[in-house]
Amino acid sequence: MEQLKKVLKKAINESGFKKAIDQENAVFVWGEVVGKNISAVTKATGVDKGTLIIKTESATWKQELHMQKKEIINKINKKIGSIAIKEIRFI
């Protein structure tokens, strides 16, 4: 079983899918990274070429989160274990 795991990991890395998988994982860890209060008023909708798209409930939240963007990007990348997210766009 361990050998199969190594082979799959190698195939994913060599195929270029790892980056795409890591980027999509950012969508799933959004709520965990930002916490209950922020995840209650936002929704991670997808990733486009390293940019995480976040829908916000209001312009006020959009502005507040924009100011925290670098810190959030660092937390997300740390959580997923790679530098997959380079930007966040709040809509």
C-alpha positions as a Markdown table, in Angstrom:
| # | Residue | x | y | z |
|---|---|---|---|---|
| 1 | Met | 0.0 | 0.0 | 0.0 |
| 2 | Glu | 2.8 | 2.4 | 0.8 |
| 3 | Gln | 4.4 | 1.7 | -2.6 |
| 4 | Leu | 1.2 | 2.6 | -4.3 |
| 5 | Lys | 1.0 | 5.8 | -2.3 |
| 6 | Lys | 4.5 | 6.8 | -3.5 |
| 7 | Val | 3.8 | 6.0 | -7.1 |
| 8 | Leu | 0.6 | 8.1 | -7.0 |
| 9 | Lys | 2.3 | 11.0 | -5.3 |
| 10 | Lys | 5.1 | 10.9 | -7.9 |
| 11 | Ala | 2.6 | 10.7 | -10.8 |
| 12 | Ile | 0.6 | 13.7 | -9.4 |
| 13 | Asn | 3.8 | 15.8 | -9.0 |
| 14 | Glu | 5.1 | 15.0 | -12.4 |
| 15 | Ser | 1.8 | 15.6 | -14.2 |
| 16 | Gly | 1.4 | 19.1 | -12.8 |
| 17 | Phe | -1.8 | 18.3 | -11.1 |
| 18 | Lys | -0.4 | 18.9 | -7.6 |
| 19 | Lys | -0.5 | 22.7 | -8.1 |
| 20 | Ala | -4.1 | 22.5 | -9.2 |
| 21 | Ile | -5.0 | 20.2 | -6.3 |
| 22 | Asp | -3.3 | 22.6 | -3.8 |
| 23 | Gln | -5.2 | 25.6 | -5.3 |
| 24 | Glu | -8.5 | 23.8 | -5.0 |
| 25 | Asn | -7.7 | 22.8 | -1.4 |
| 26 | Ala | -7.5 | 26.5 | -0.6 |
| 27 | Val | -11.3 | 26.7 | -1.2 |
| 28 | Phe | -11.9 | 23.9 | 1.3 |
| 29 | Val | -9.6 | 25.3 | 4.0 |
| 30 | Trp | -10.9 | 28.9 | 3.7 |
| 31 | Gly | -13.4 | 28.7 | 6.7 |
| 32 | Glu | -10.8 | 26.9 | 8.9 |
| 33 | Val | -8.2 | 29.5 | 8.2 |
| 34 | Val | -10.3 | 32.7 | 8.7 |
| 35 | Gly | -12.5 | 31.4 | 11.5 |
| 36 | Lys | -16.3 | 31.2 | 12.2 |
| 37 | Asn | -17.0 | 35.0 | 12.1 |
| 38 | Ile | -15.4 | 35.7 | 8.7 |
| 39 | Ser | -16.6 | 32.4 | 7.1 |
| 40 | Ala | -20.2 | 33.3 | 8.1 |
| 41 | Val | -20.0 | 36.4 | 5.9 |
| 42 | Thr | -17.9 | 35.1 | 3.1 |
| 43 | Lys | -17.7 | 32.1 | 0.7 |
| 44 | Ala | -14.7 | 30.8 | -1.2 |
| 45 | Thr | -16.0 | 30.2 | -4.7 |
| 46 | Gly | -13.0 | 29.0 | -6.6 |
| 47 | Val | -9.4 | 29.6 | -7.8 |
| 48 | Asp | -8.3 | 31.1 | -11.1 |
| 49 | Lys | -4.6 | 30.8 | -11.9 |
| 50 | Gly | -3.4 | 31.1 | -8.3 |
| 51 | Thr | -6.1 | 33.7 | -7.3 |
| 52 | Leu | -8.6 | 32.7 | -4.7 |
| 53 | Ile | -12.0 | 34.2 | -5.3 |
| 54 | Ile | -14.0 | 35.1 | -2.2 |
| 55 | Lys | -17.5 | 36.4 | -2.3 |
| 56 | Thr | -18.2 | 38.8 | 0.6 |
| 57 | Glu | -21.5 | 39.7 | 2.2 |
| 58 | Ser | -20.8 | 43.5 | 2.0 |
| 59 | Ala | -18.4 | 46.2 | 0.8 |
| 60 | Thr | -17.4 | 46.7 | 4.4 |
| 61 | Trp | -16.2 | 43.1 | 4.7 |
| 62 | Lys | -14.5 | 43.3 | 1.3 |
| 63 | Gln | -12.5 | 46.3 | 2.5 |
| 64 | Glu | -11.6 | 44.8 | 5.9 |
| 65 | Leu | -10.5 | 41.5 | 4.3 |
| 66 | His | -8.5 | 43.3 | 1.7 |
| 67 | Met | -6.4 | 44.9 | 4.4 |
| 68 | Gln | -5.7 | 41.4 | 5.8 |
| 69 | Lys | -5.0 | 39.8 | 2.5 |
| 70 | Lys | -1.3 | 39.1 | 2.8 |
| 71 | Glu | -1.7 | 37.5 | 6.2 |
| 72 | Ile | -4.6 | 35.3 | 5.0 |
| 73 | Ile | -2.6 | 34.2 | 1.9 |
| 74 | Asn | 0.3 | 33.2 | 4.2 |
| 75 | Lys | -2.0 | 31.2 | 6.5 |
| 76 | Ile | -3.7 | 29.4 | 3.6 |
| 77 | Asn | -0.5 | 28.5 | 1.9 |
| 78 | Lys | 0.9 | 27.3 | 5.3 |
| 79 | Lys | -2.2 | 25.2 | 5.8 |
| 80 | Ile | -2.1 | 23.5 | 2.4 |
| 81 | Gly | 1.7 | 23.1 | 2.5 |
| 82 | Ser | 2.6 | 24.9 | -0.7 |
| 83 | Ile | 2.7 | 28.4 | -2.2 |
| 84 | Ala | -0.4 | 27.7 | -4.3 |
| 85 | Ile | -2.3 | 31.0 | -3.7 |
| 86 | Lys | -0.6 | 34.2 | -4.8 |
| 87 | Glu | -3.6 | 36.5 | -4.7 |
| 88 | Ile | -7.1 | 36.8 | -3.2 |
| 89 | Arg | -9.9 | 38.7 | -5.0 |
| 90 | Phe | -12.8 | 39.7 | -2.9 |
| 91 | Ile | -16.1 | 40.2 | -4.8 |
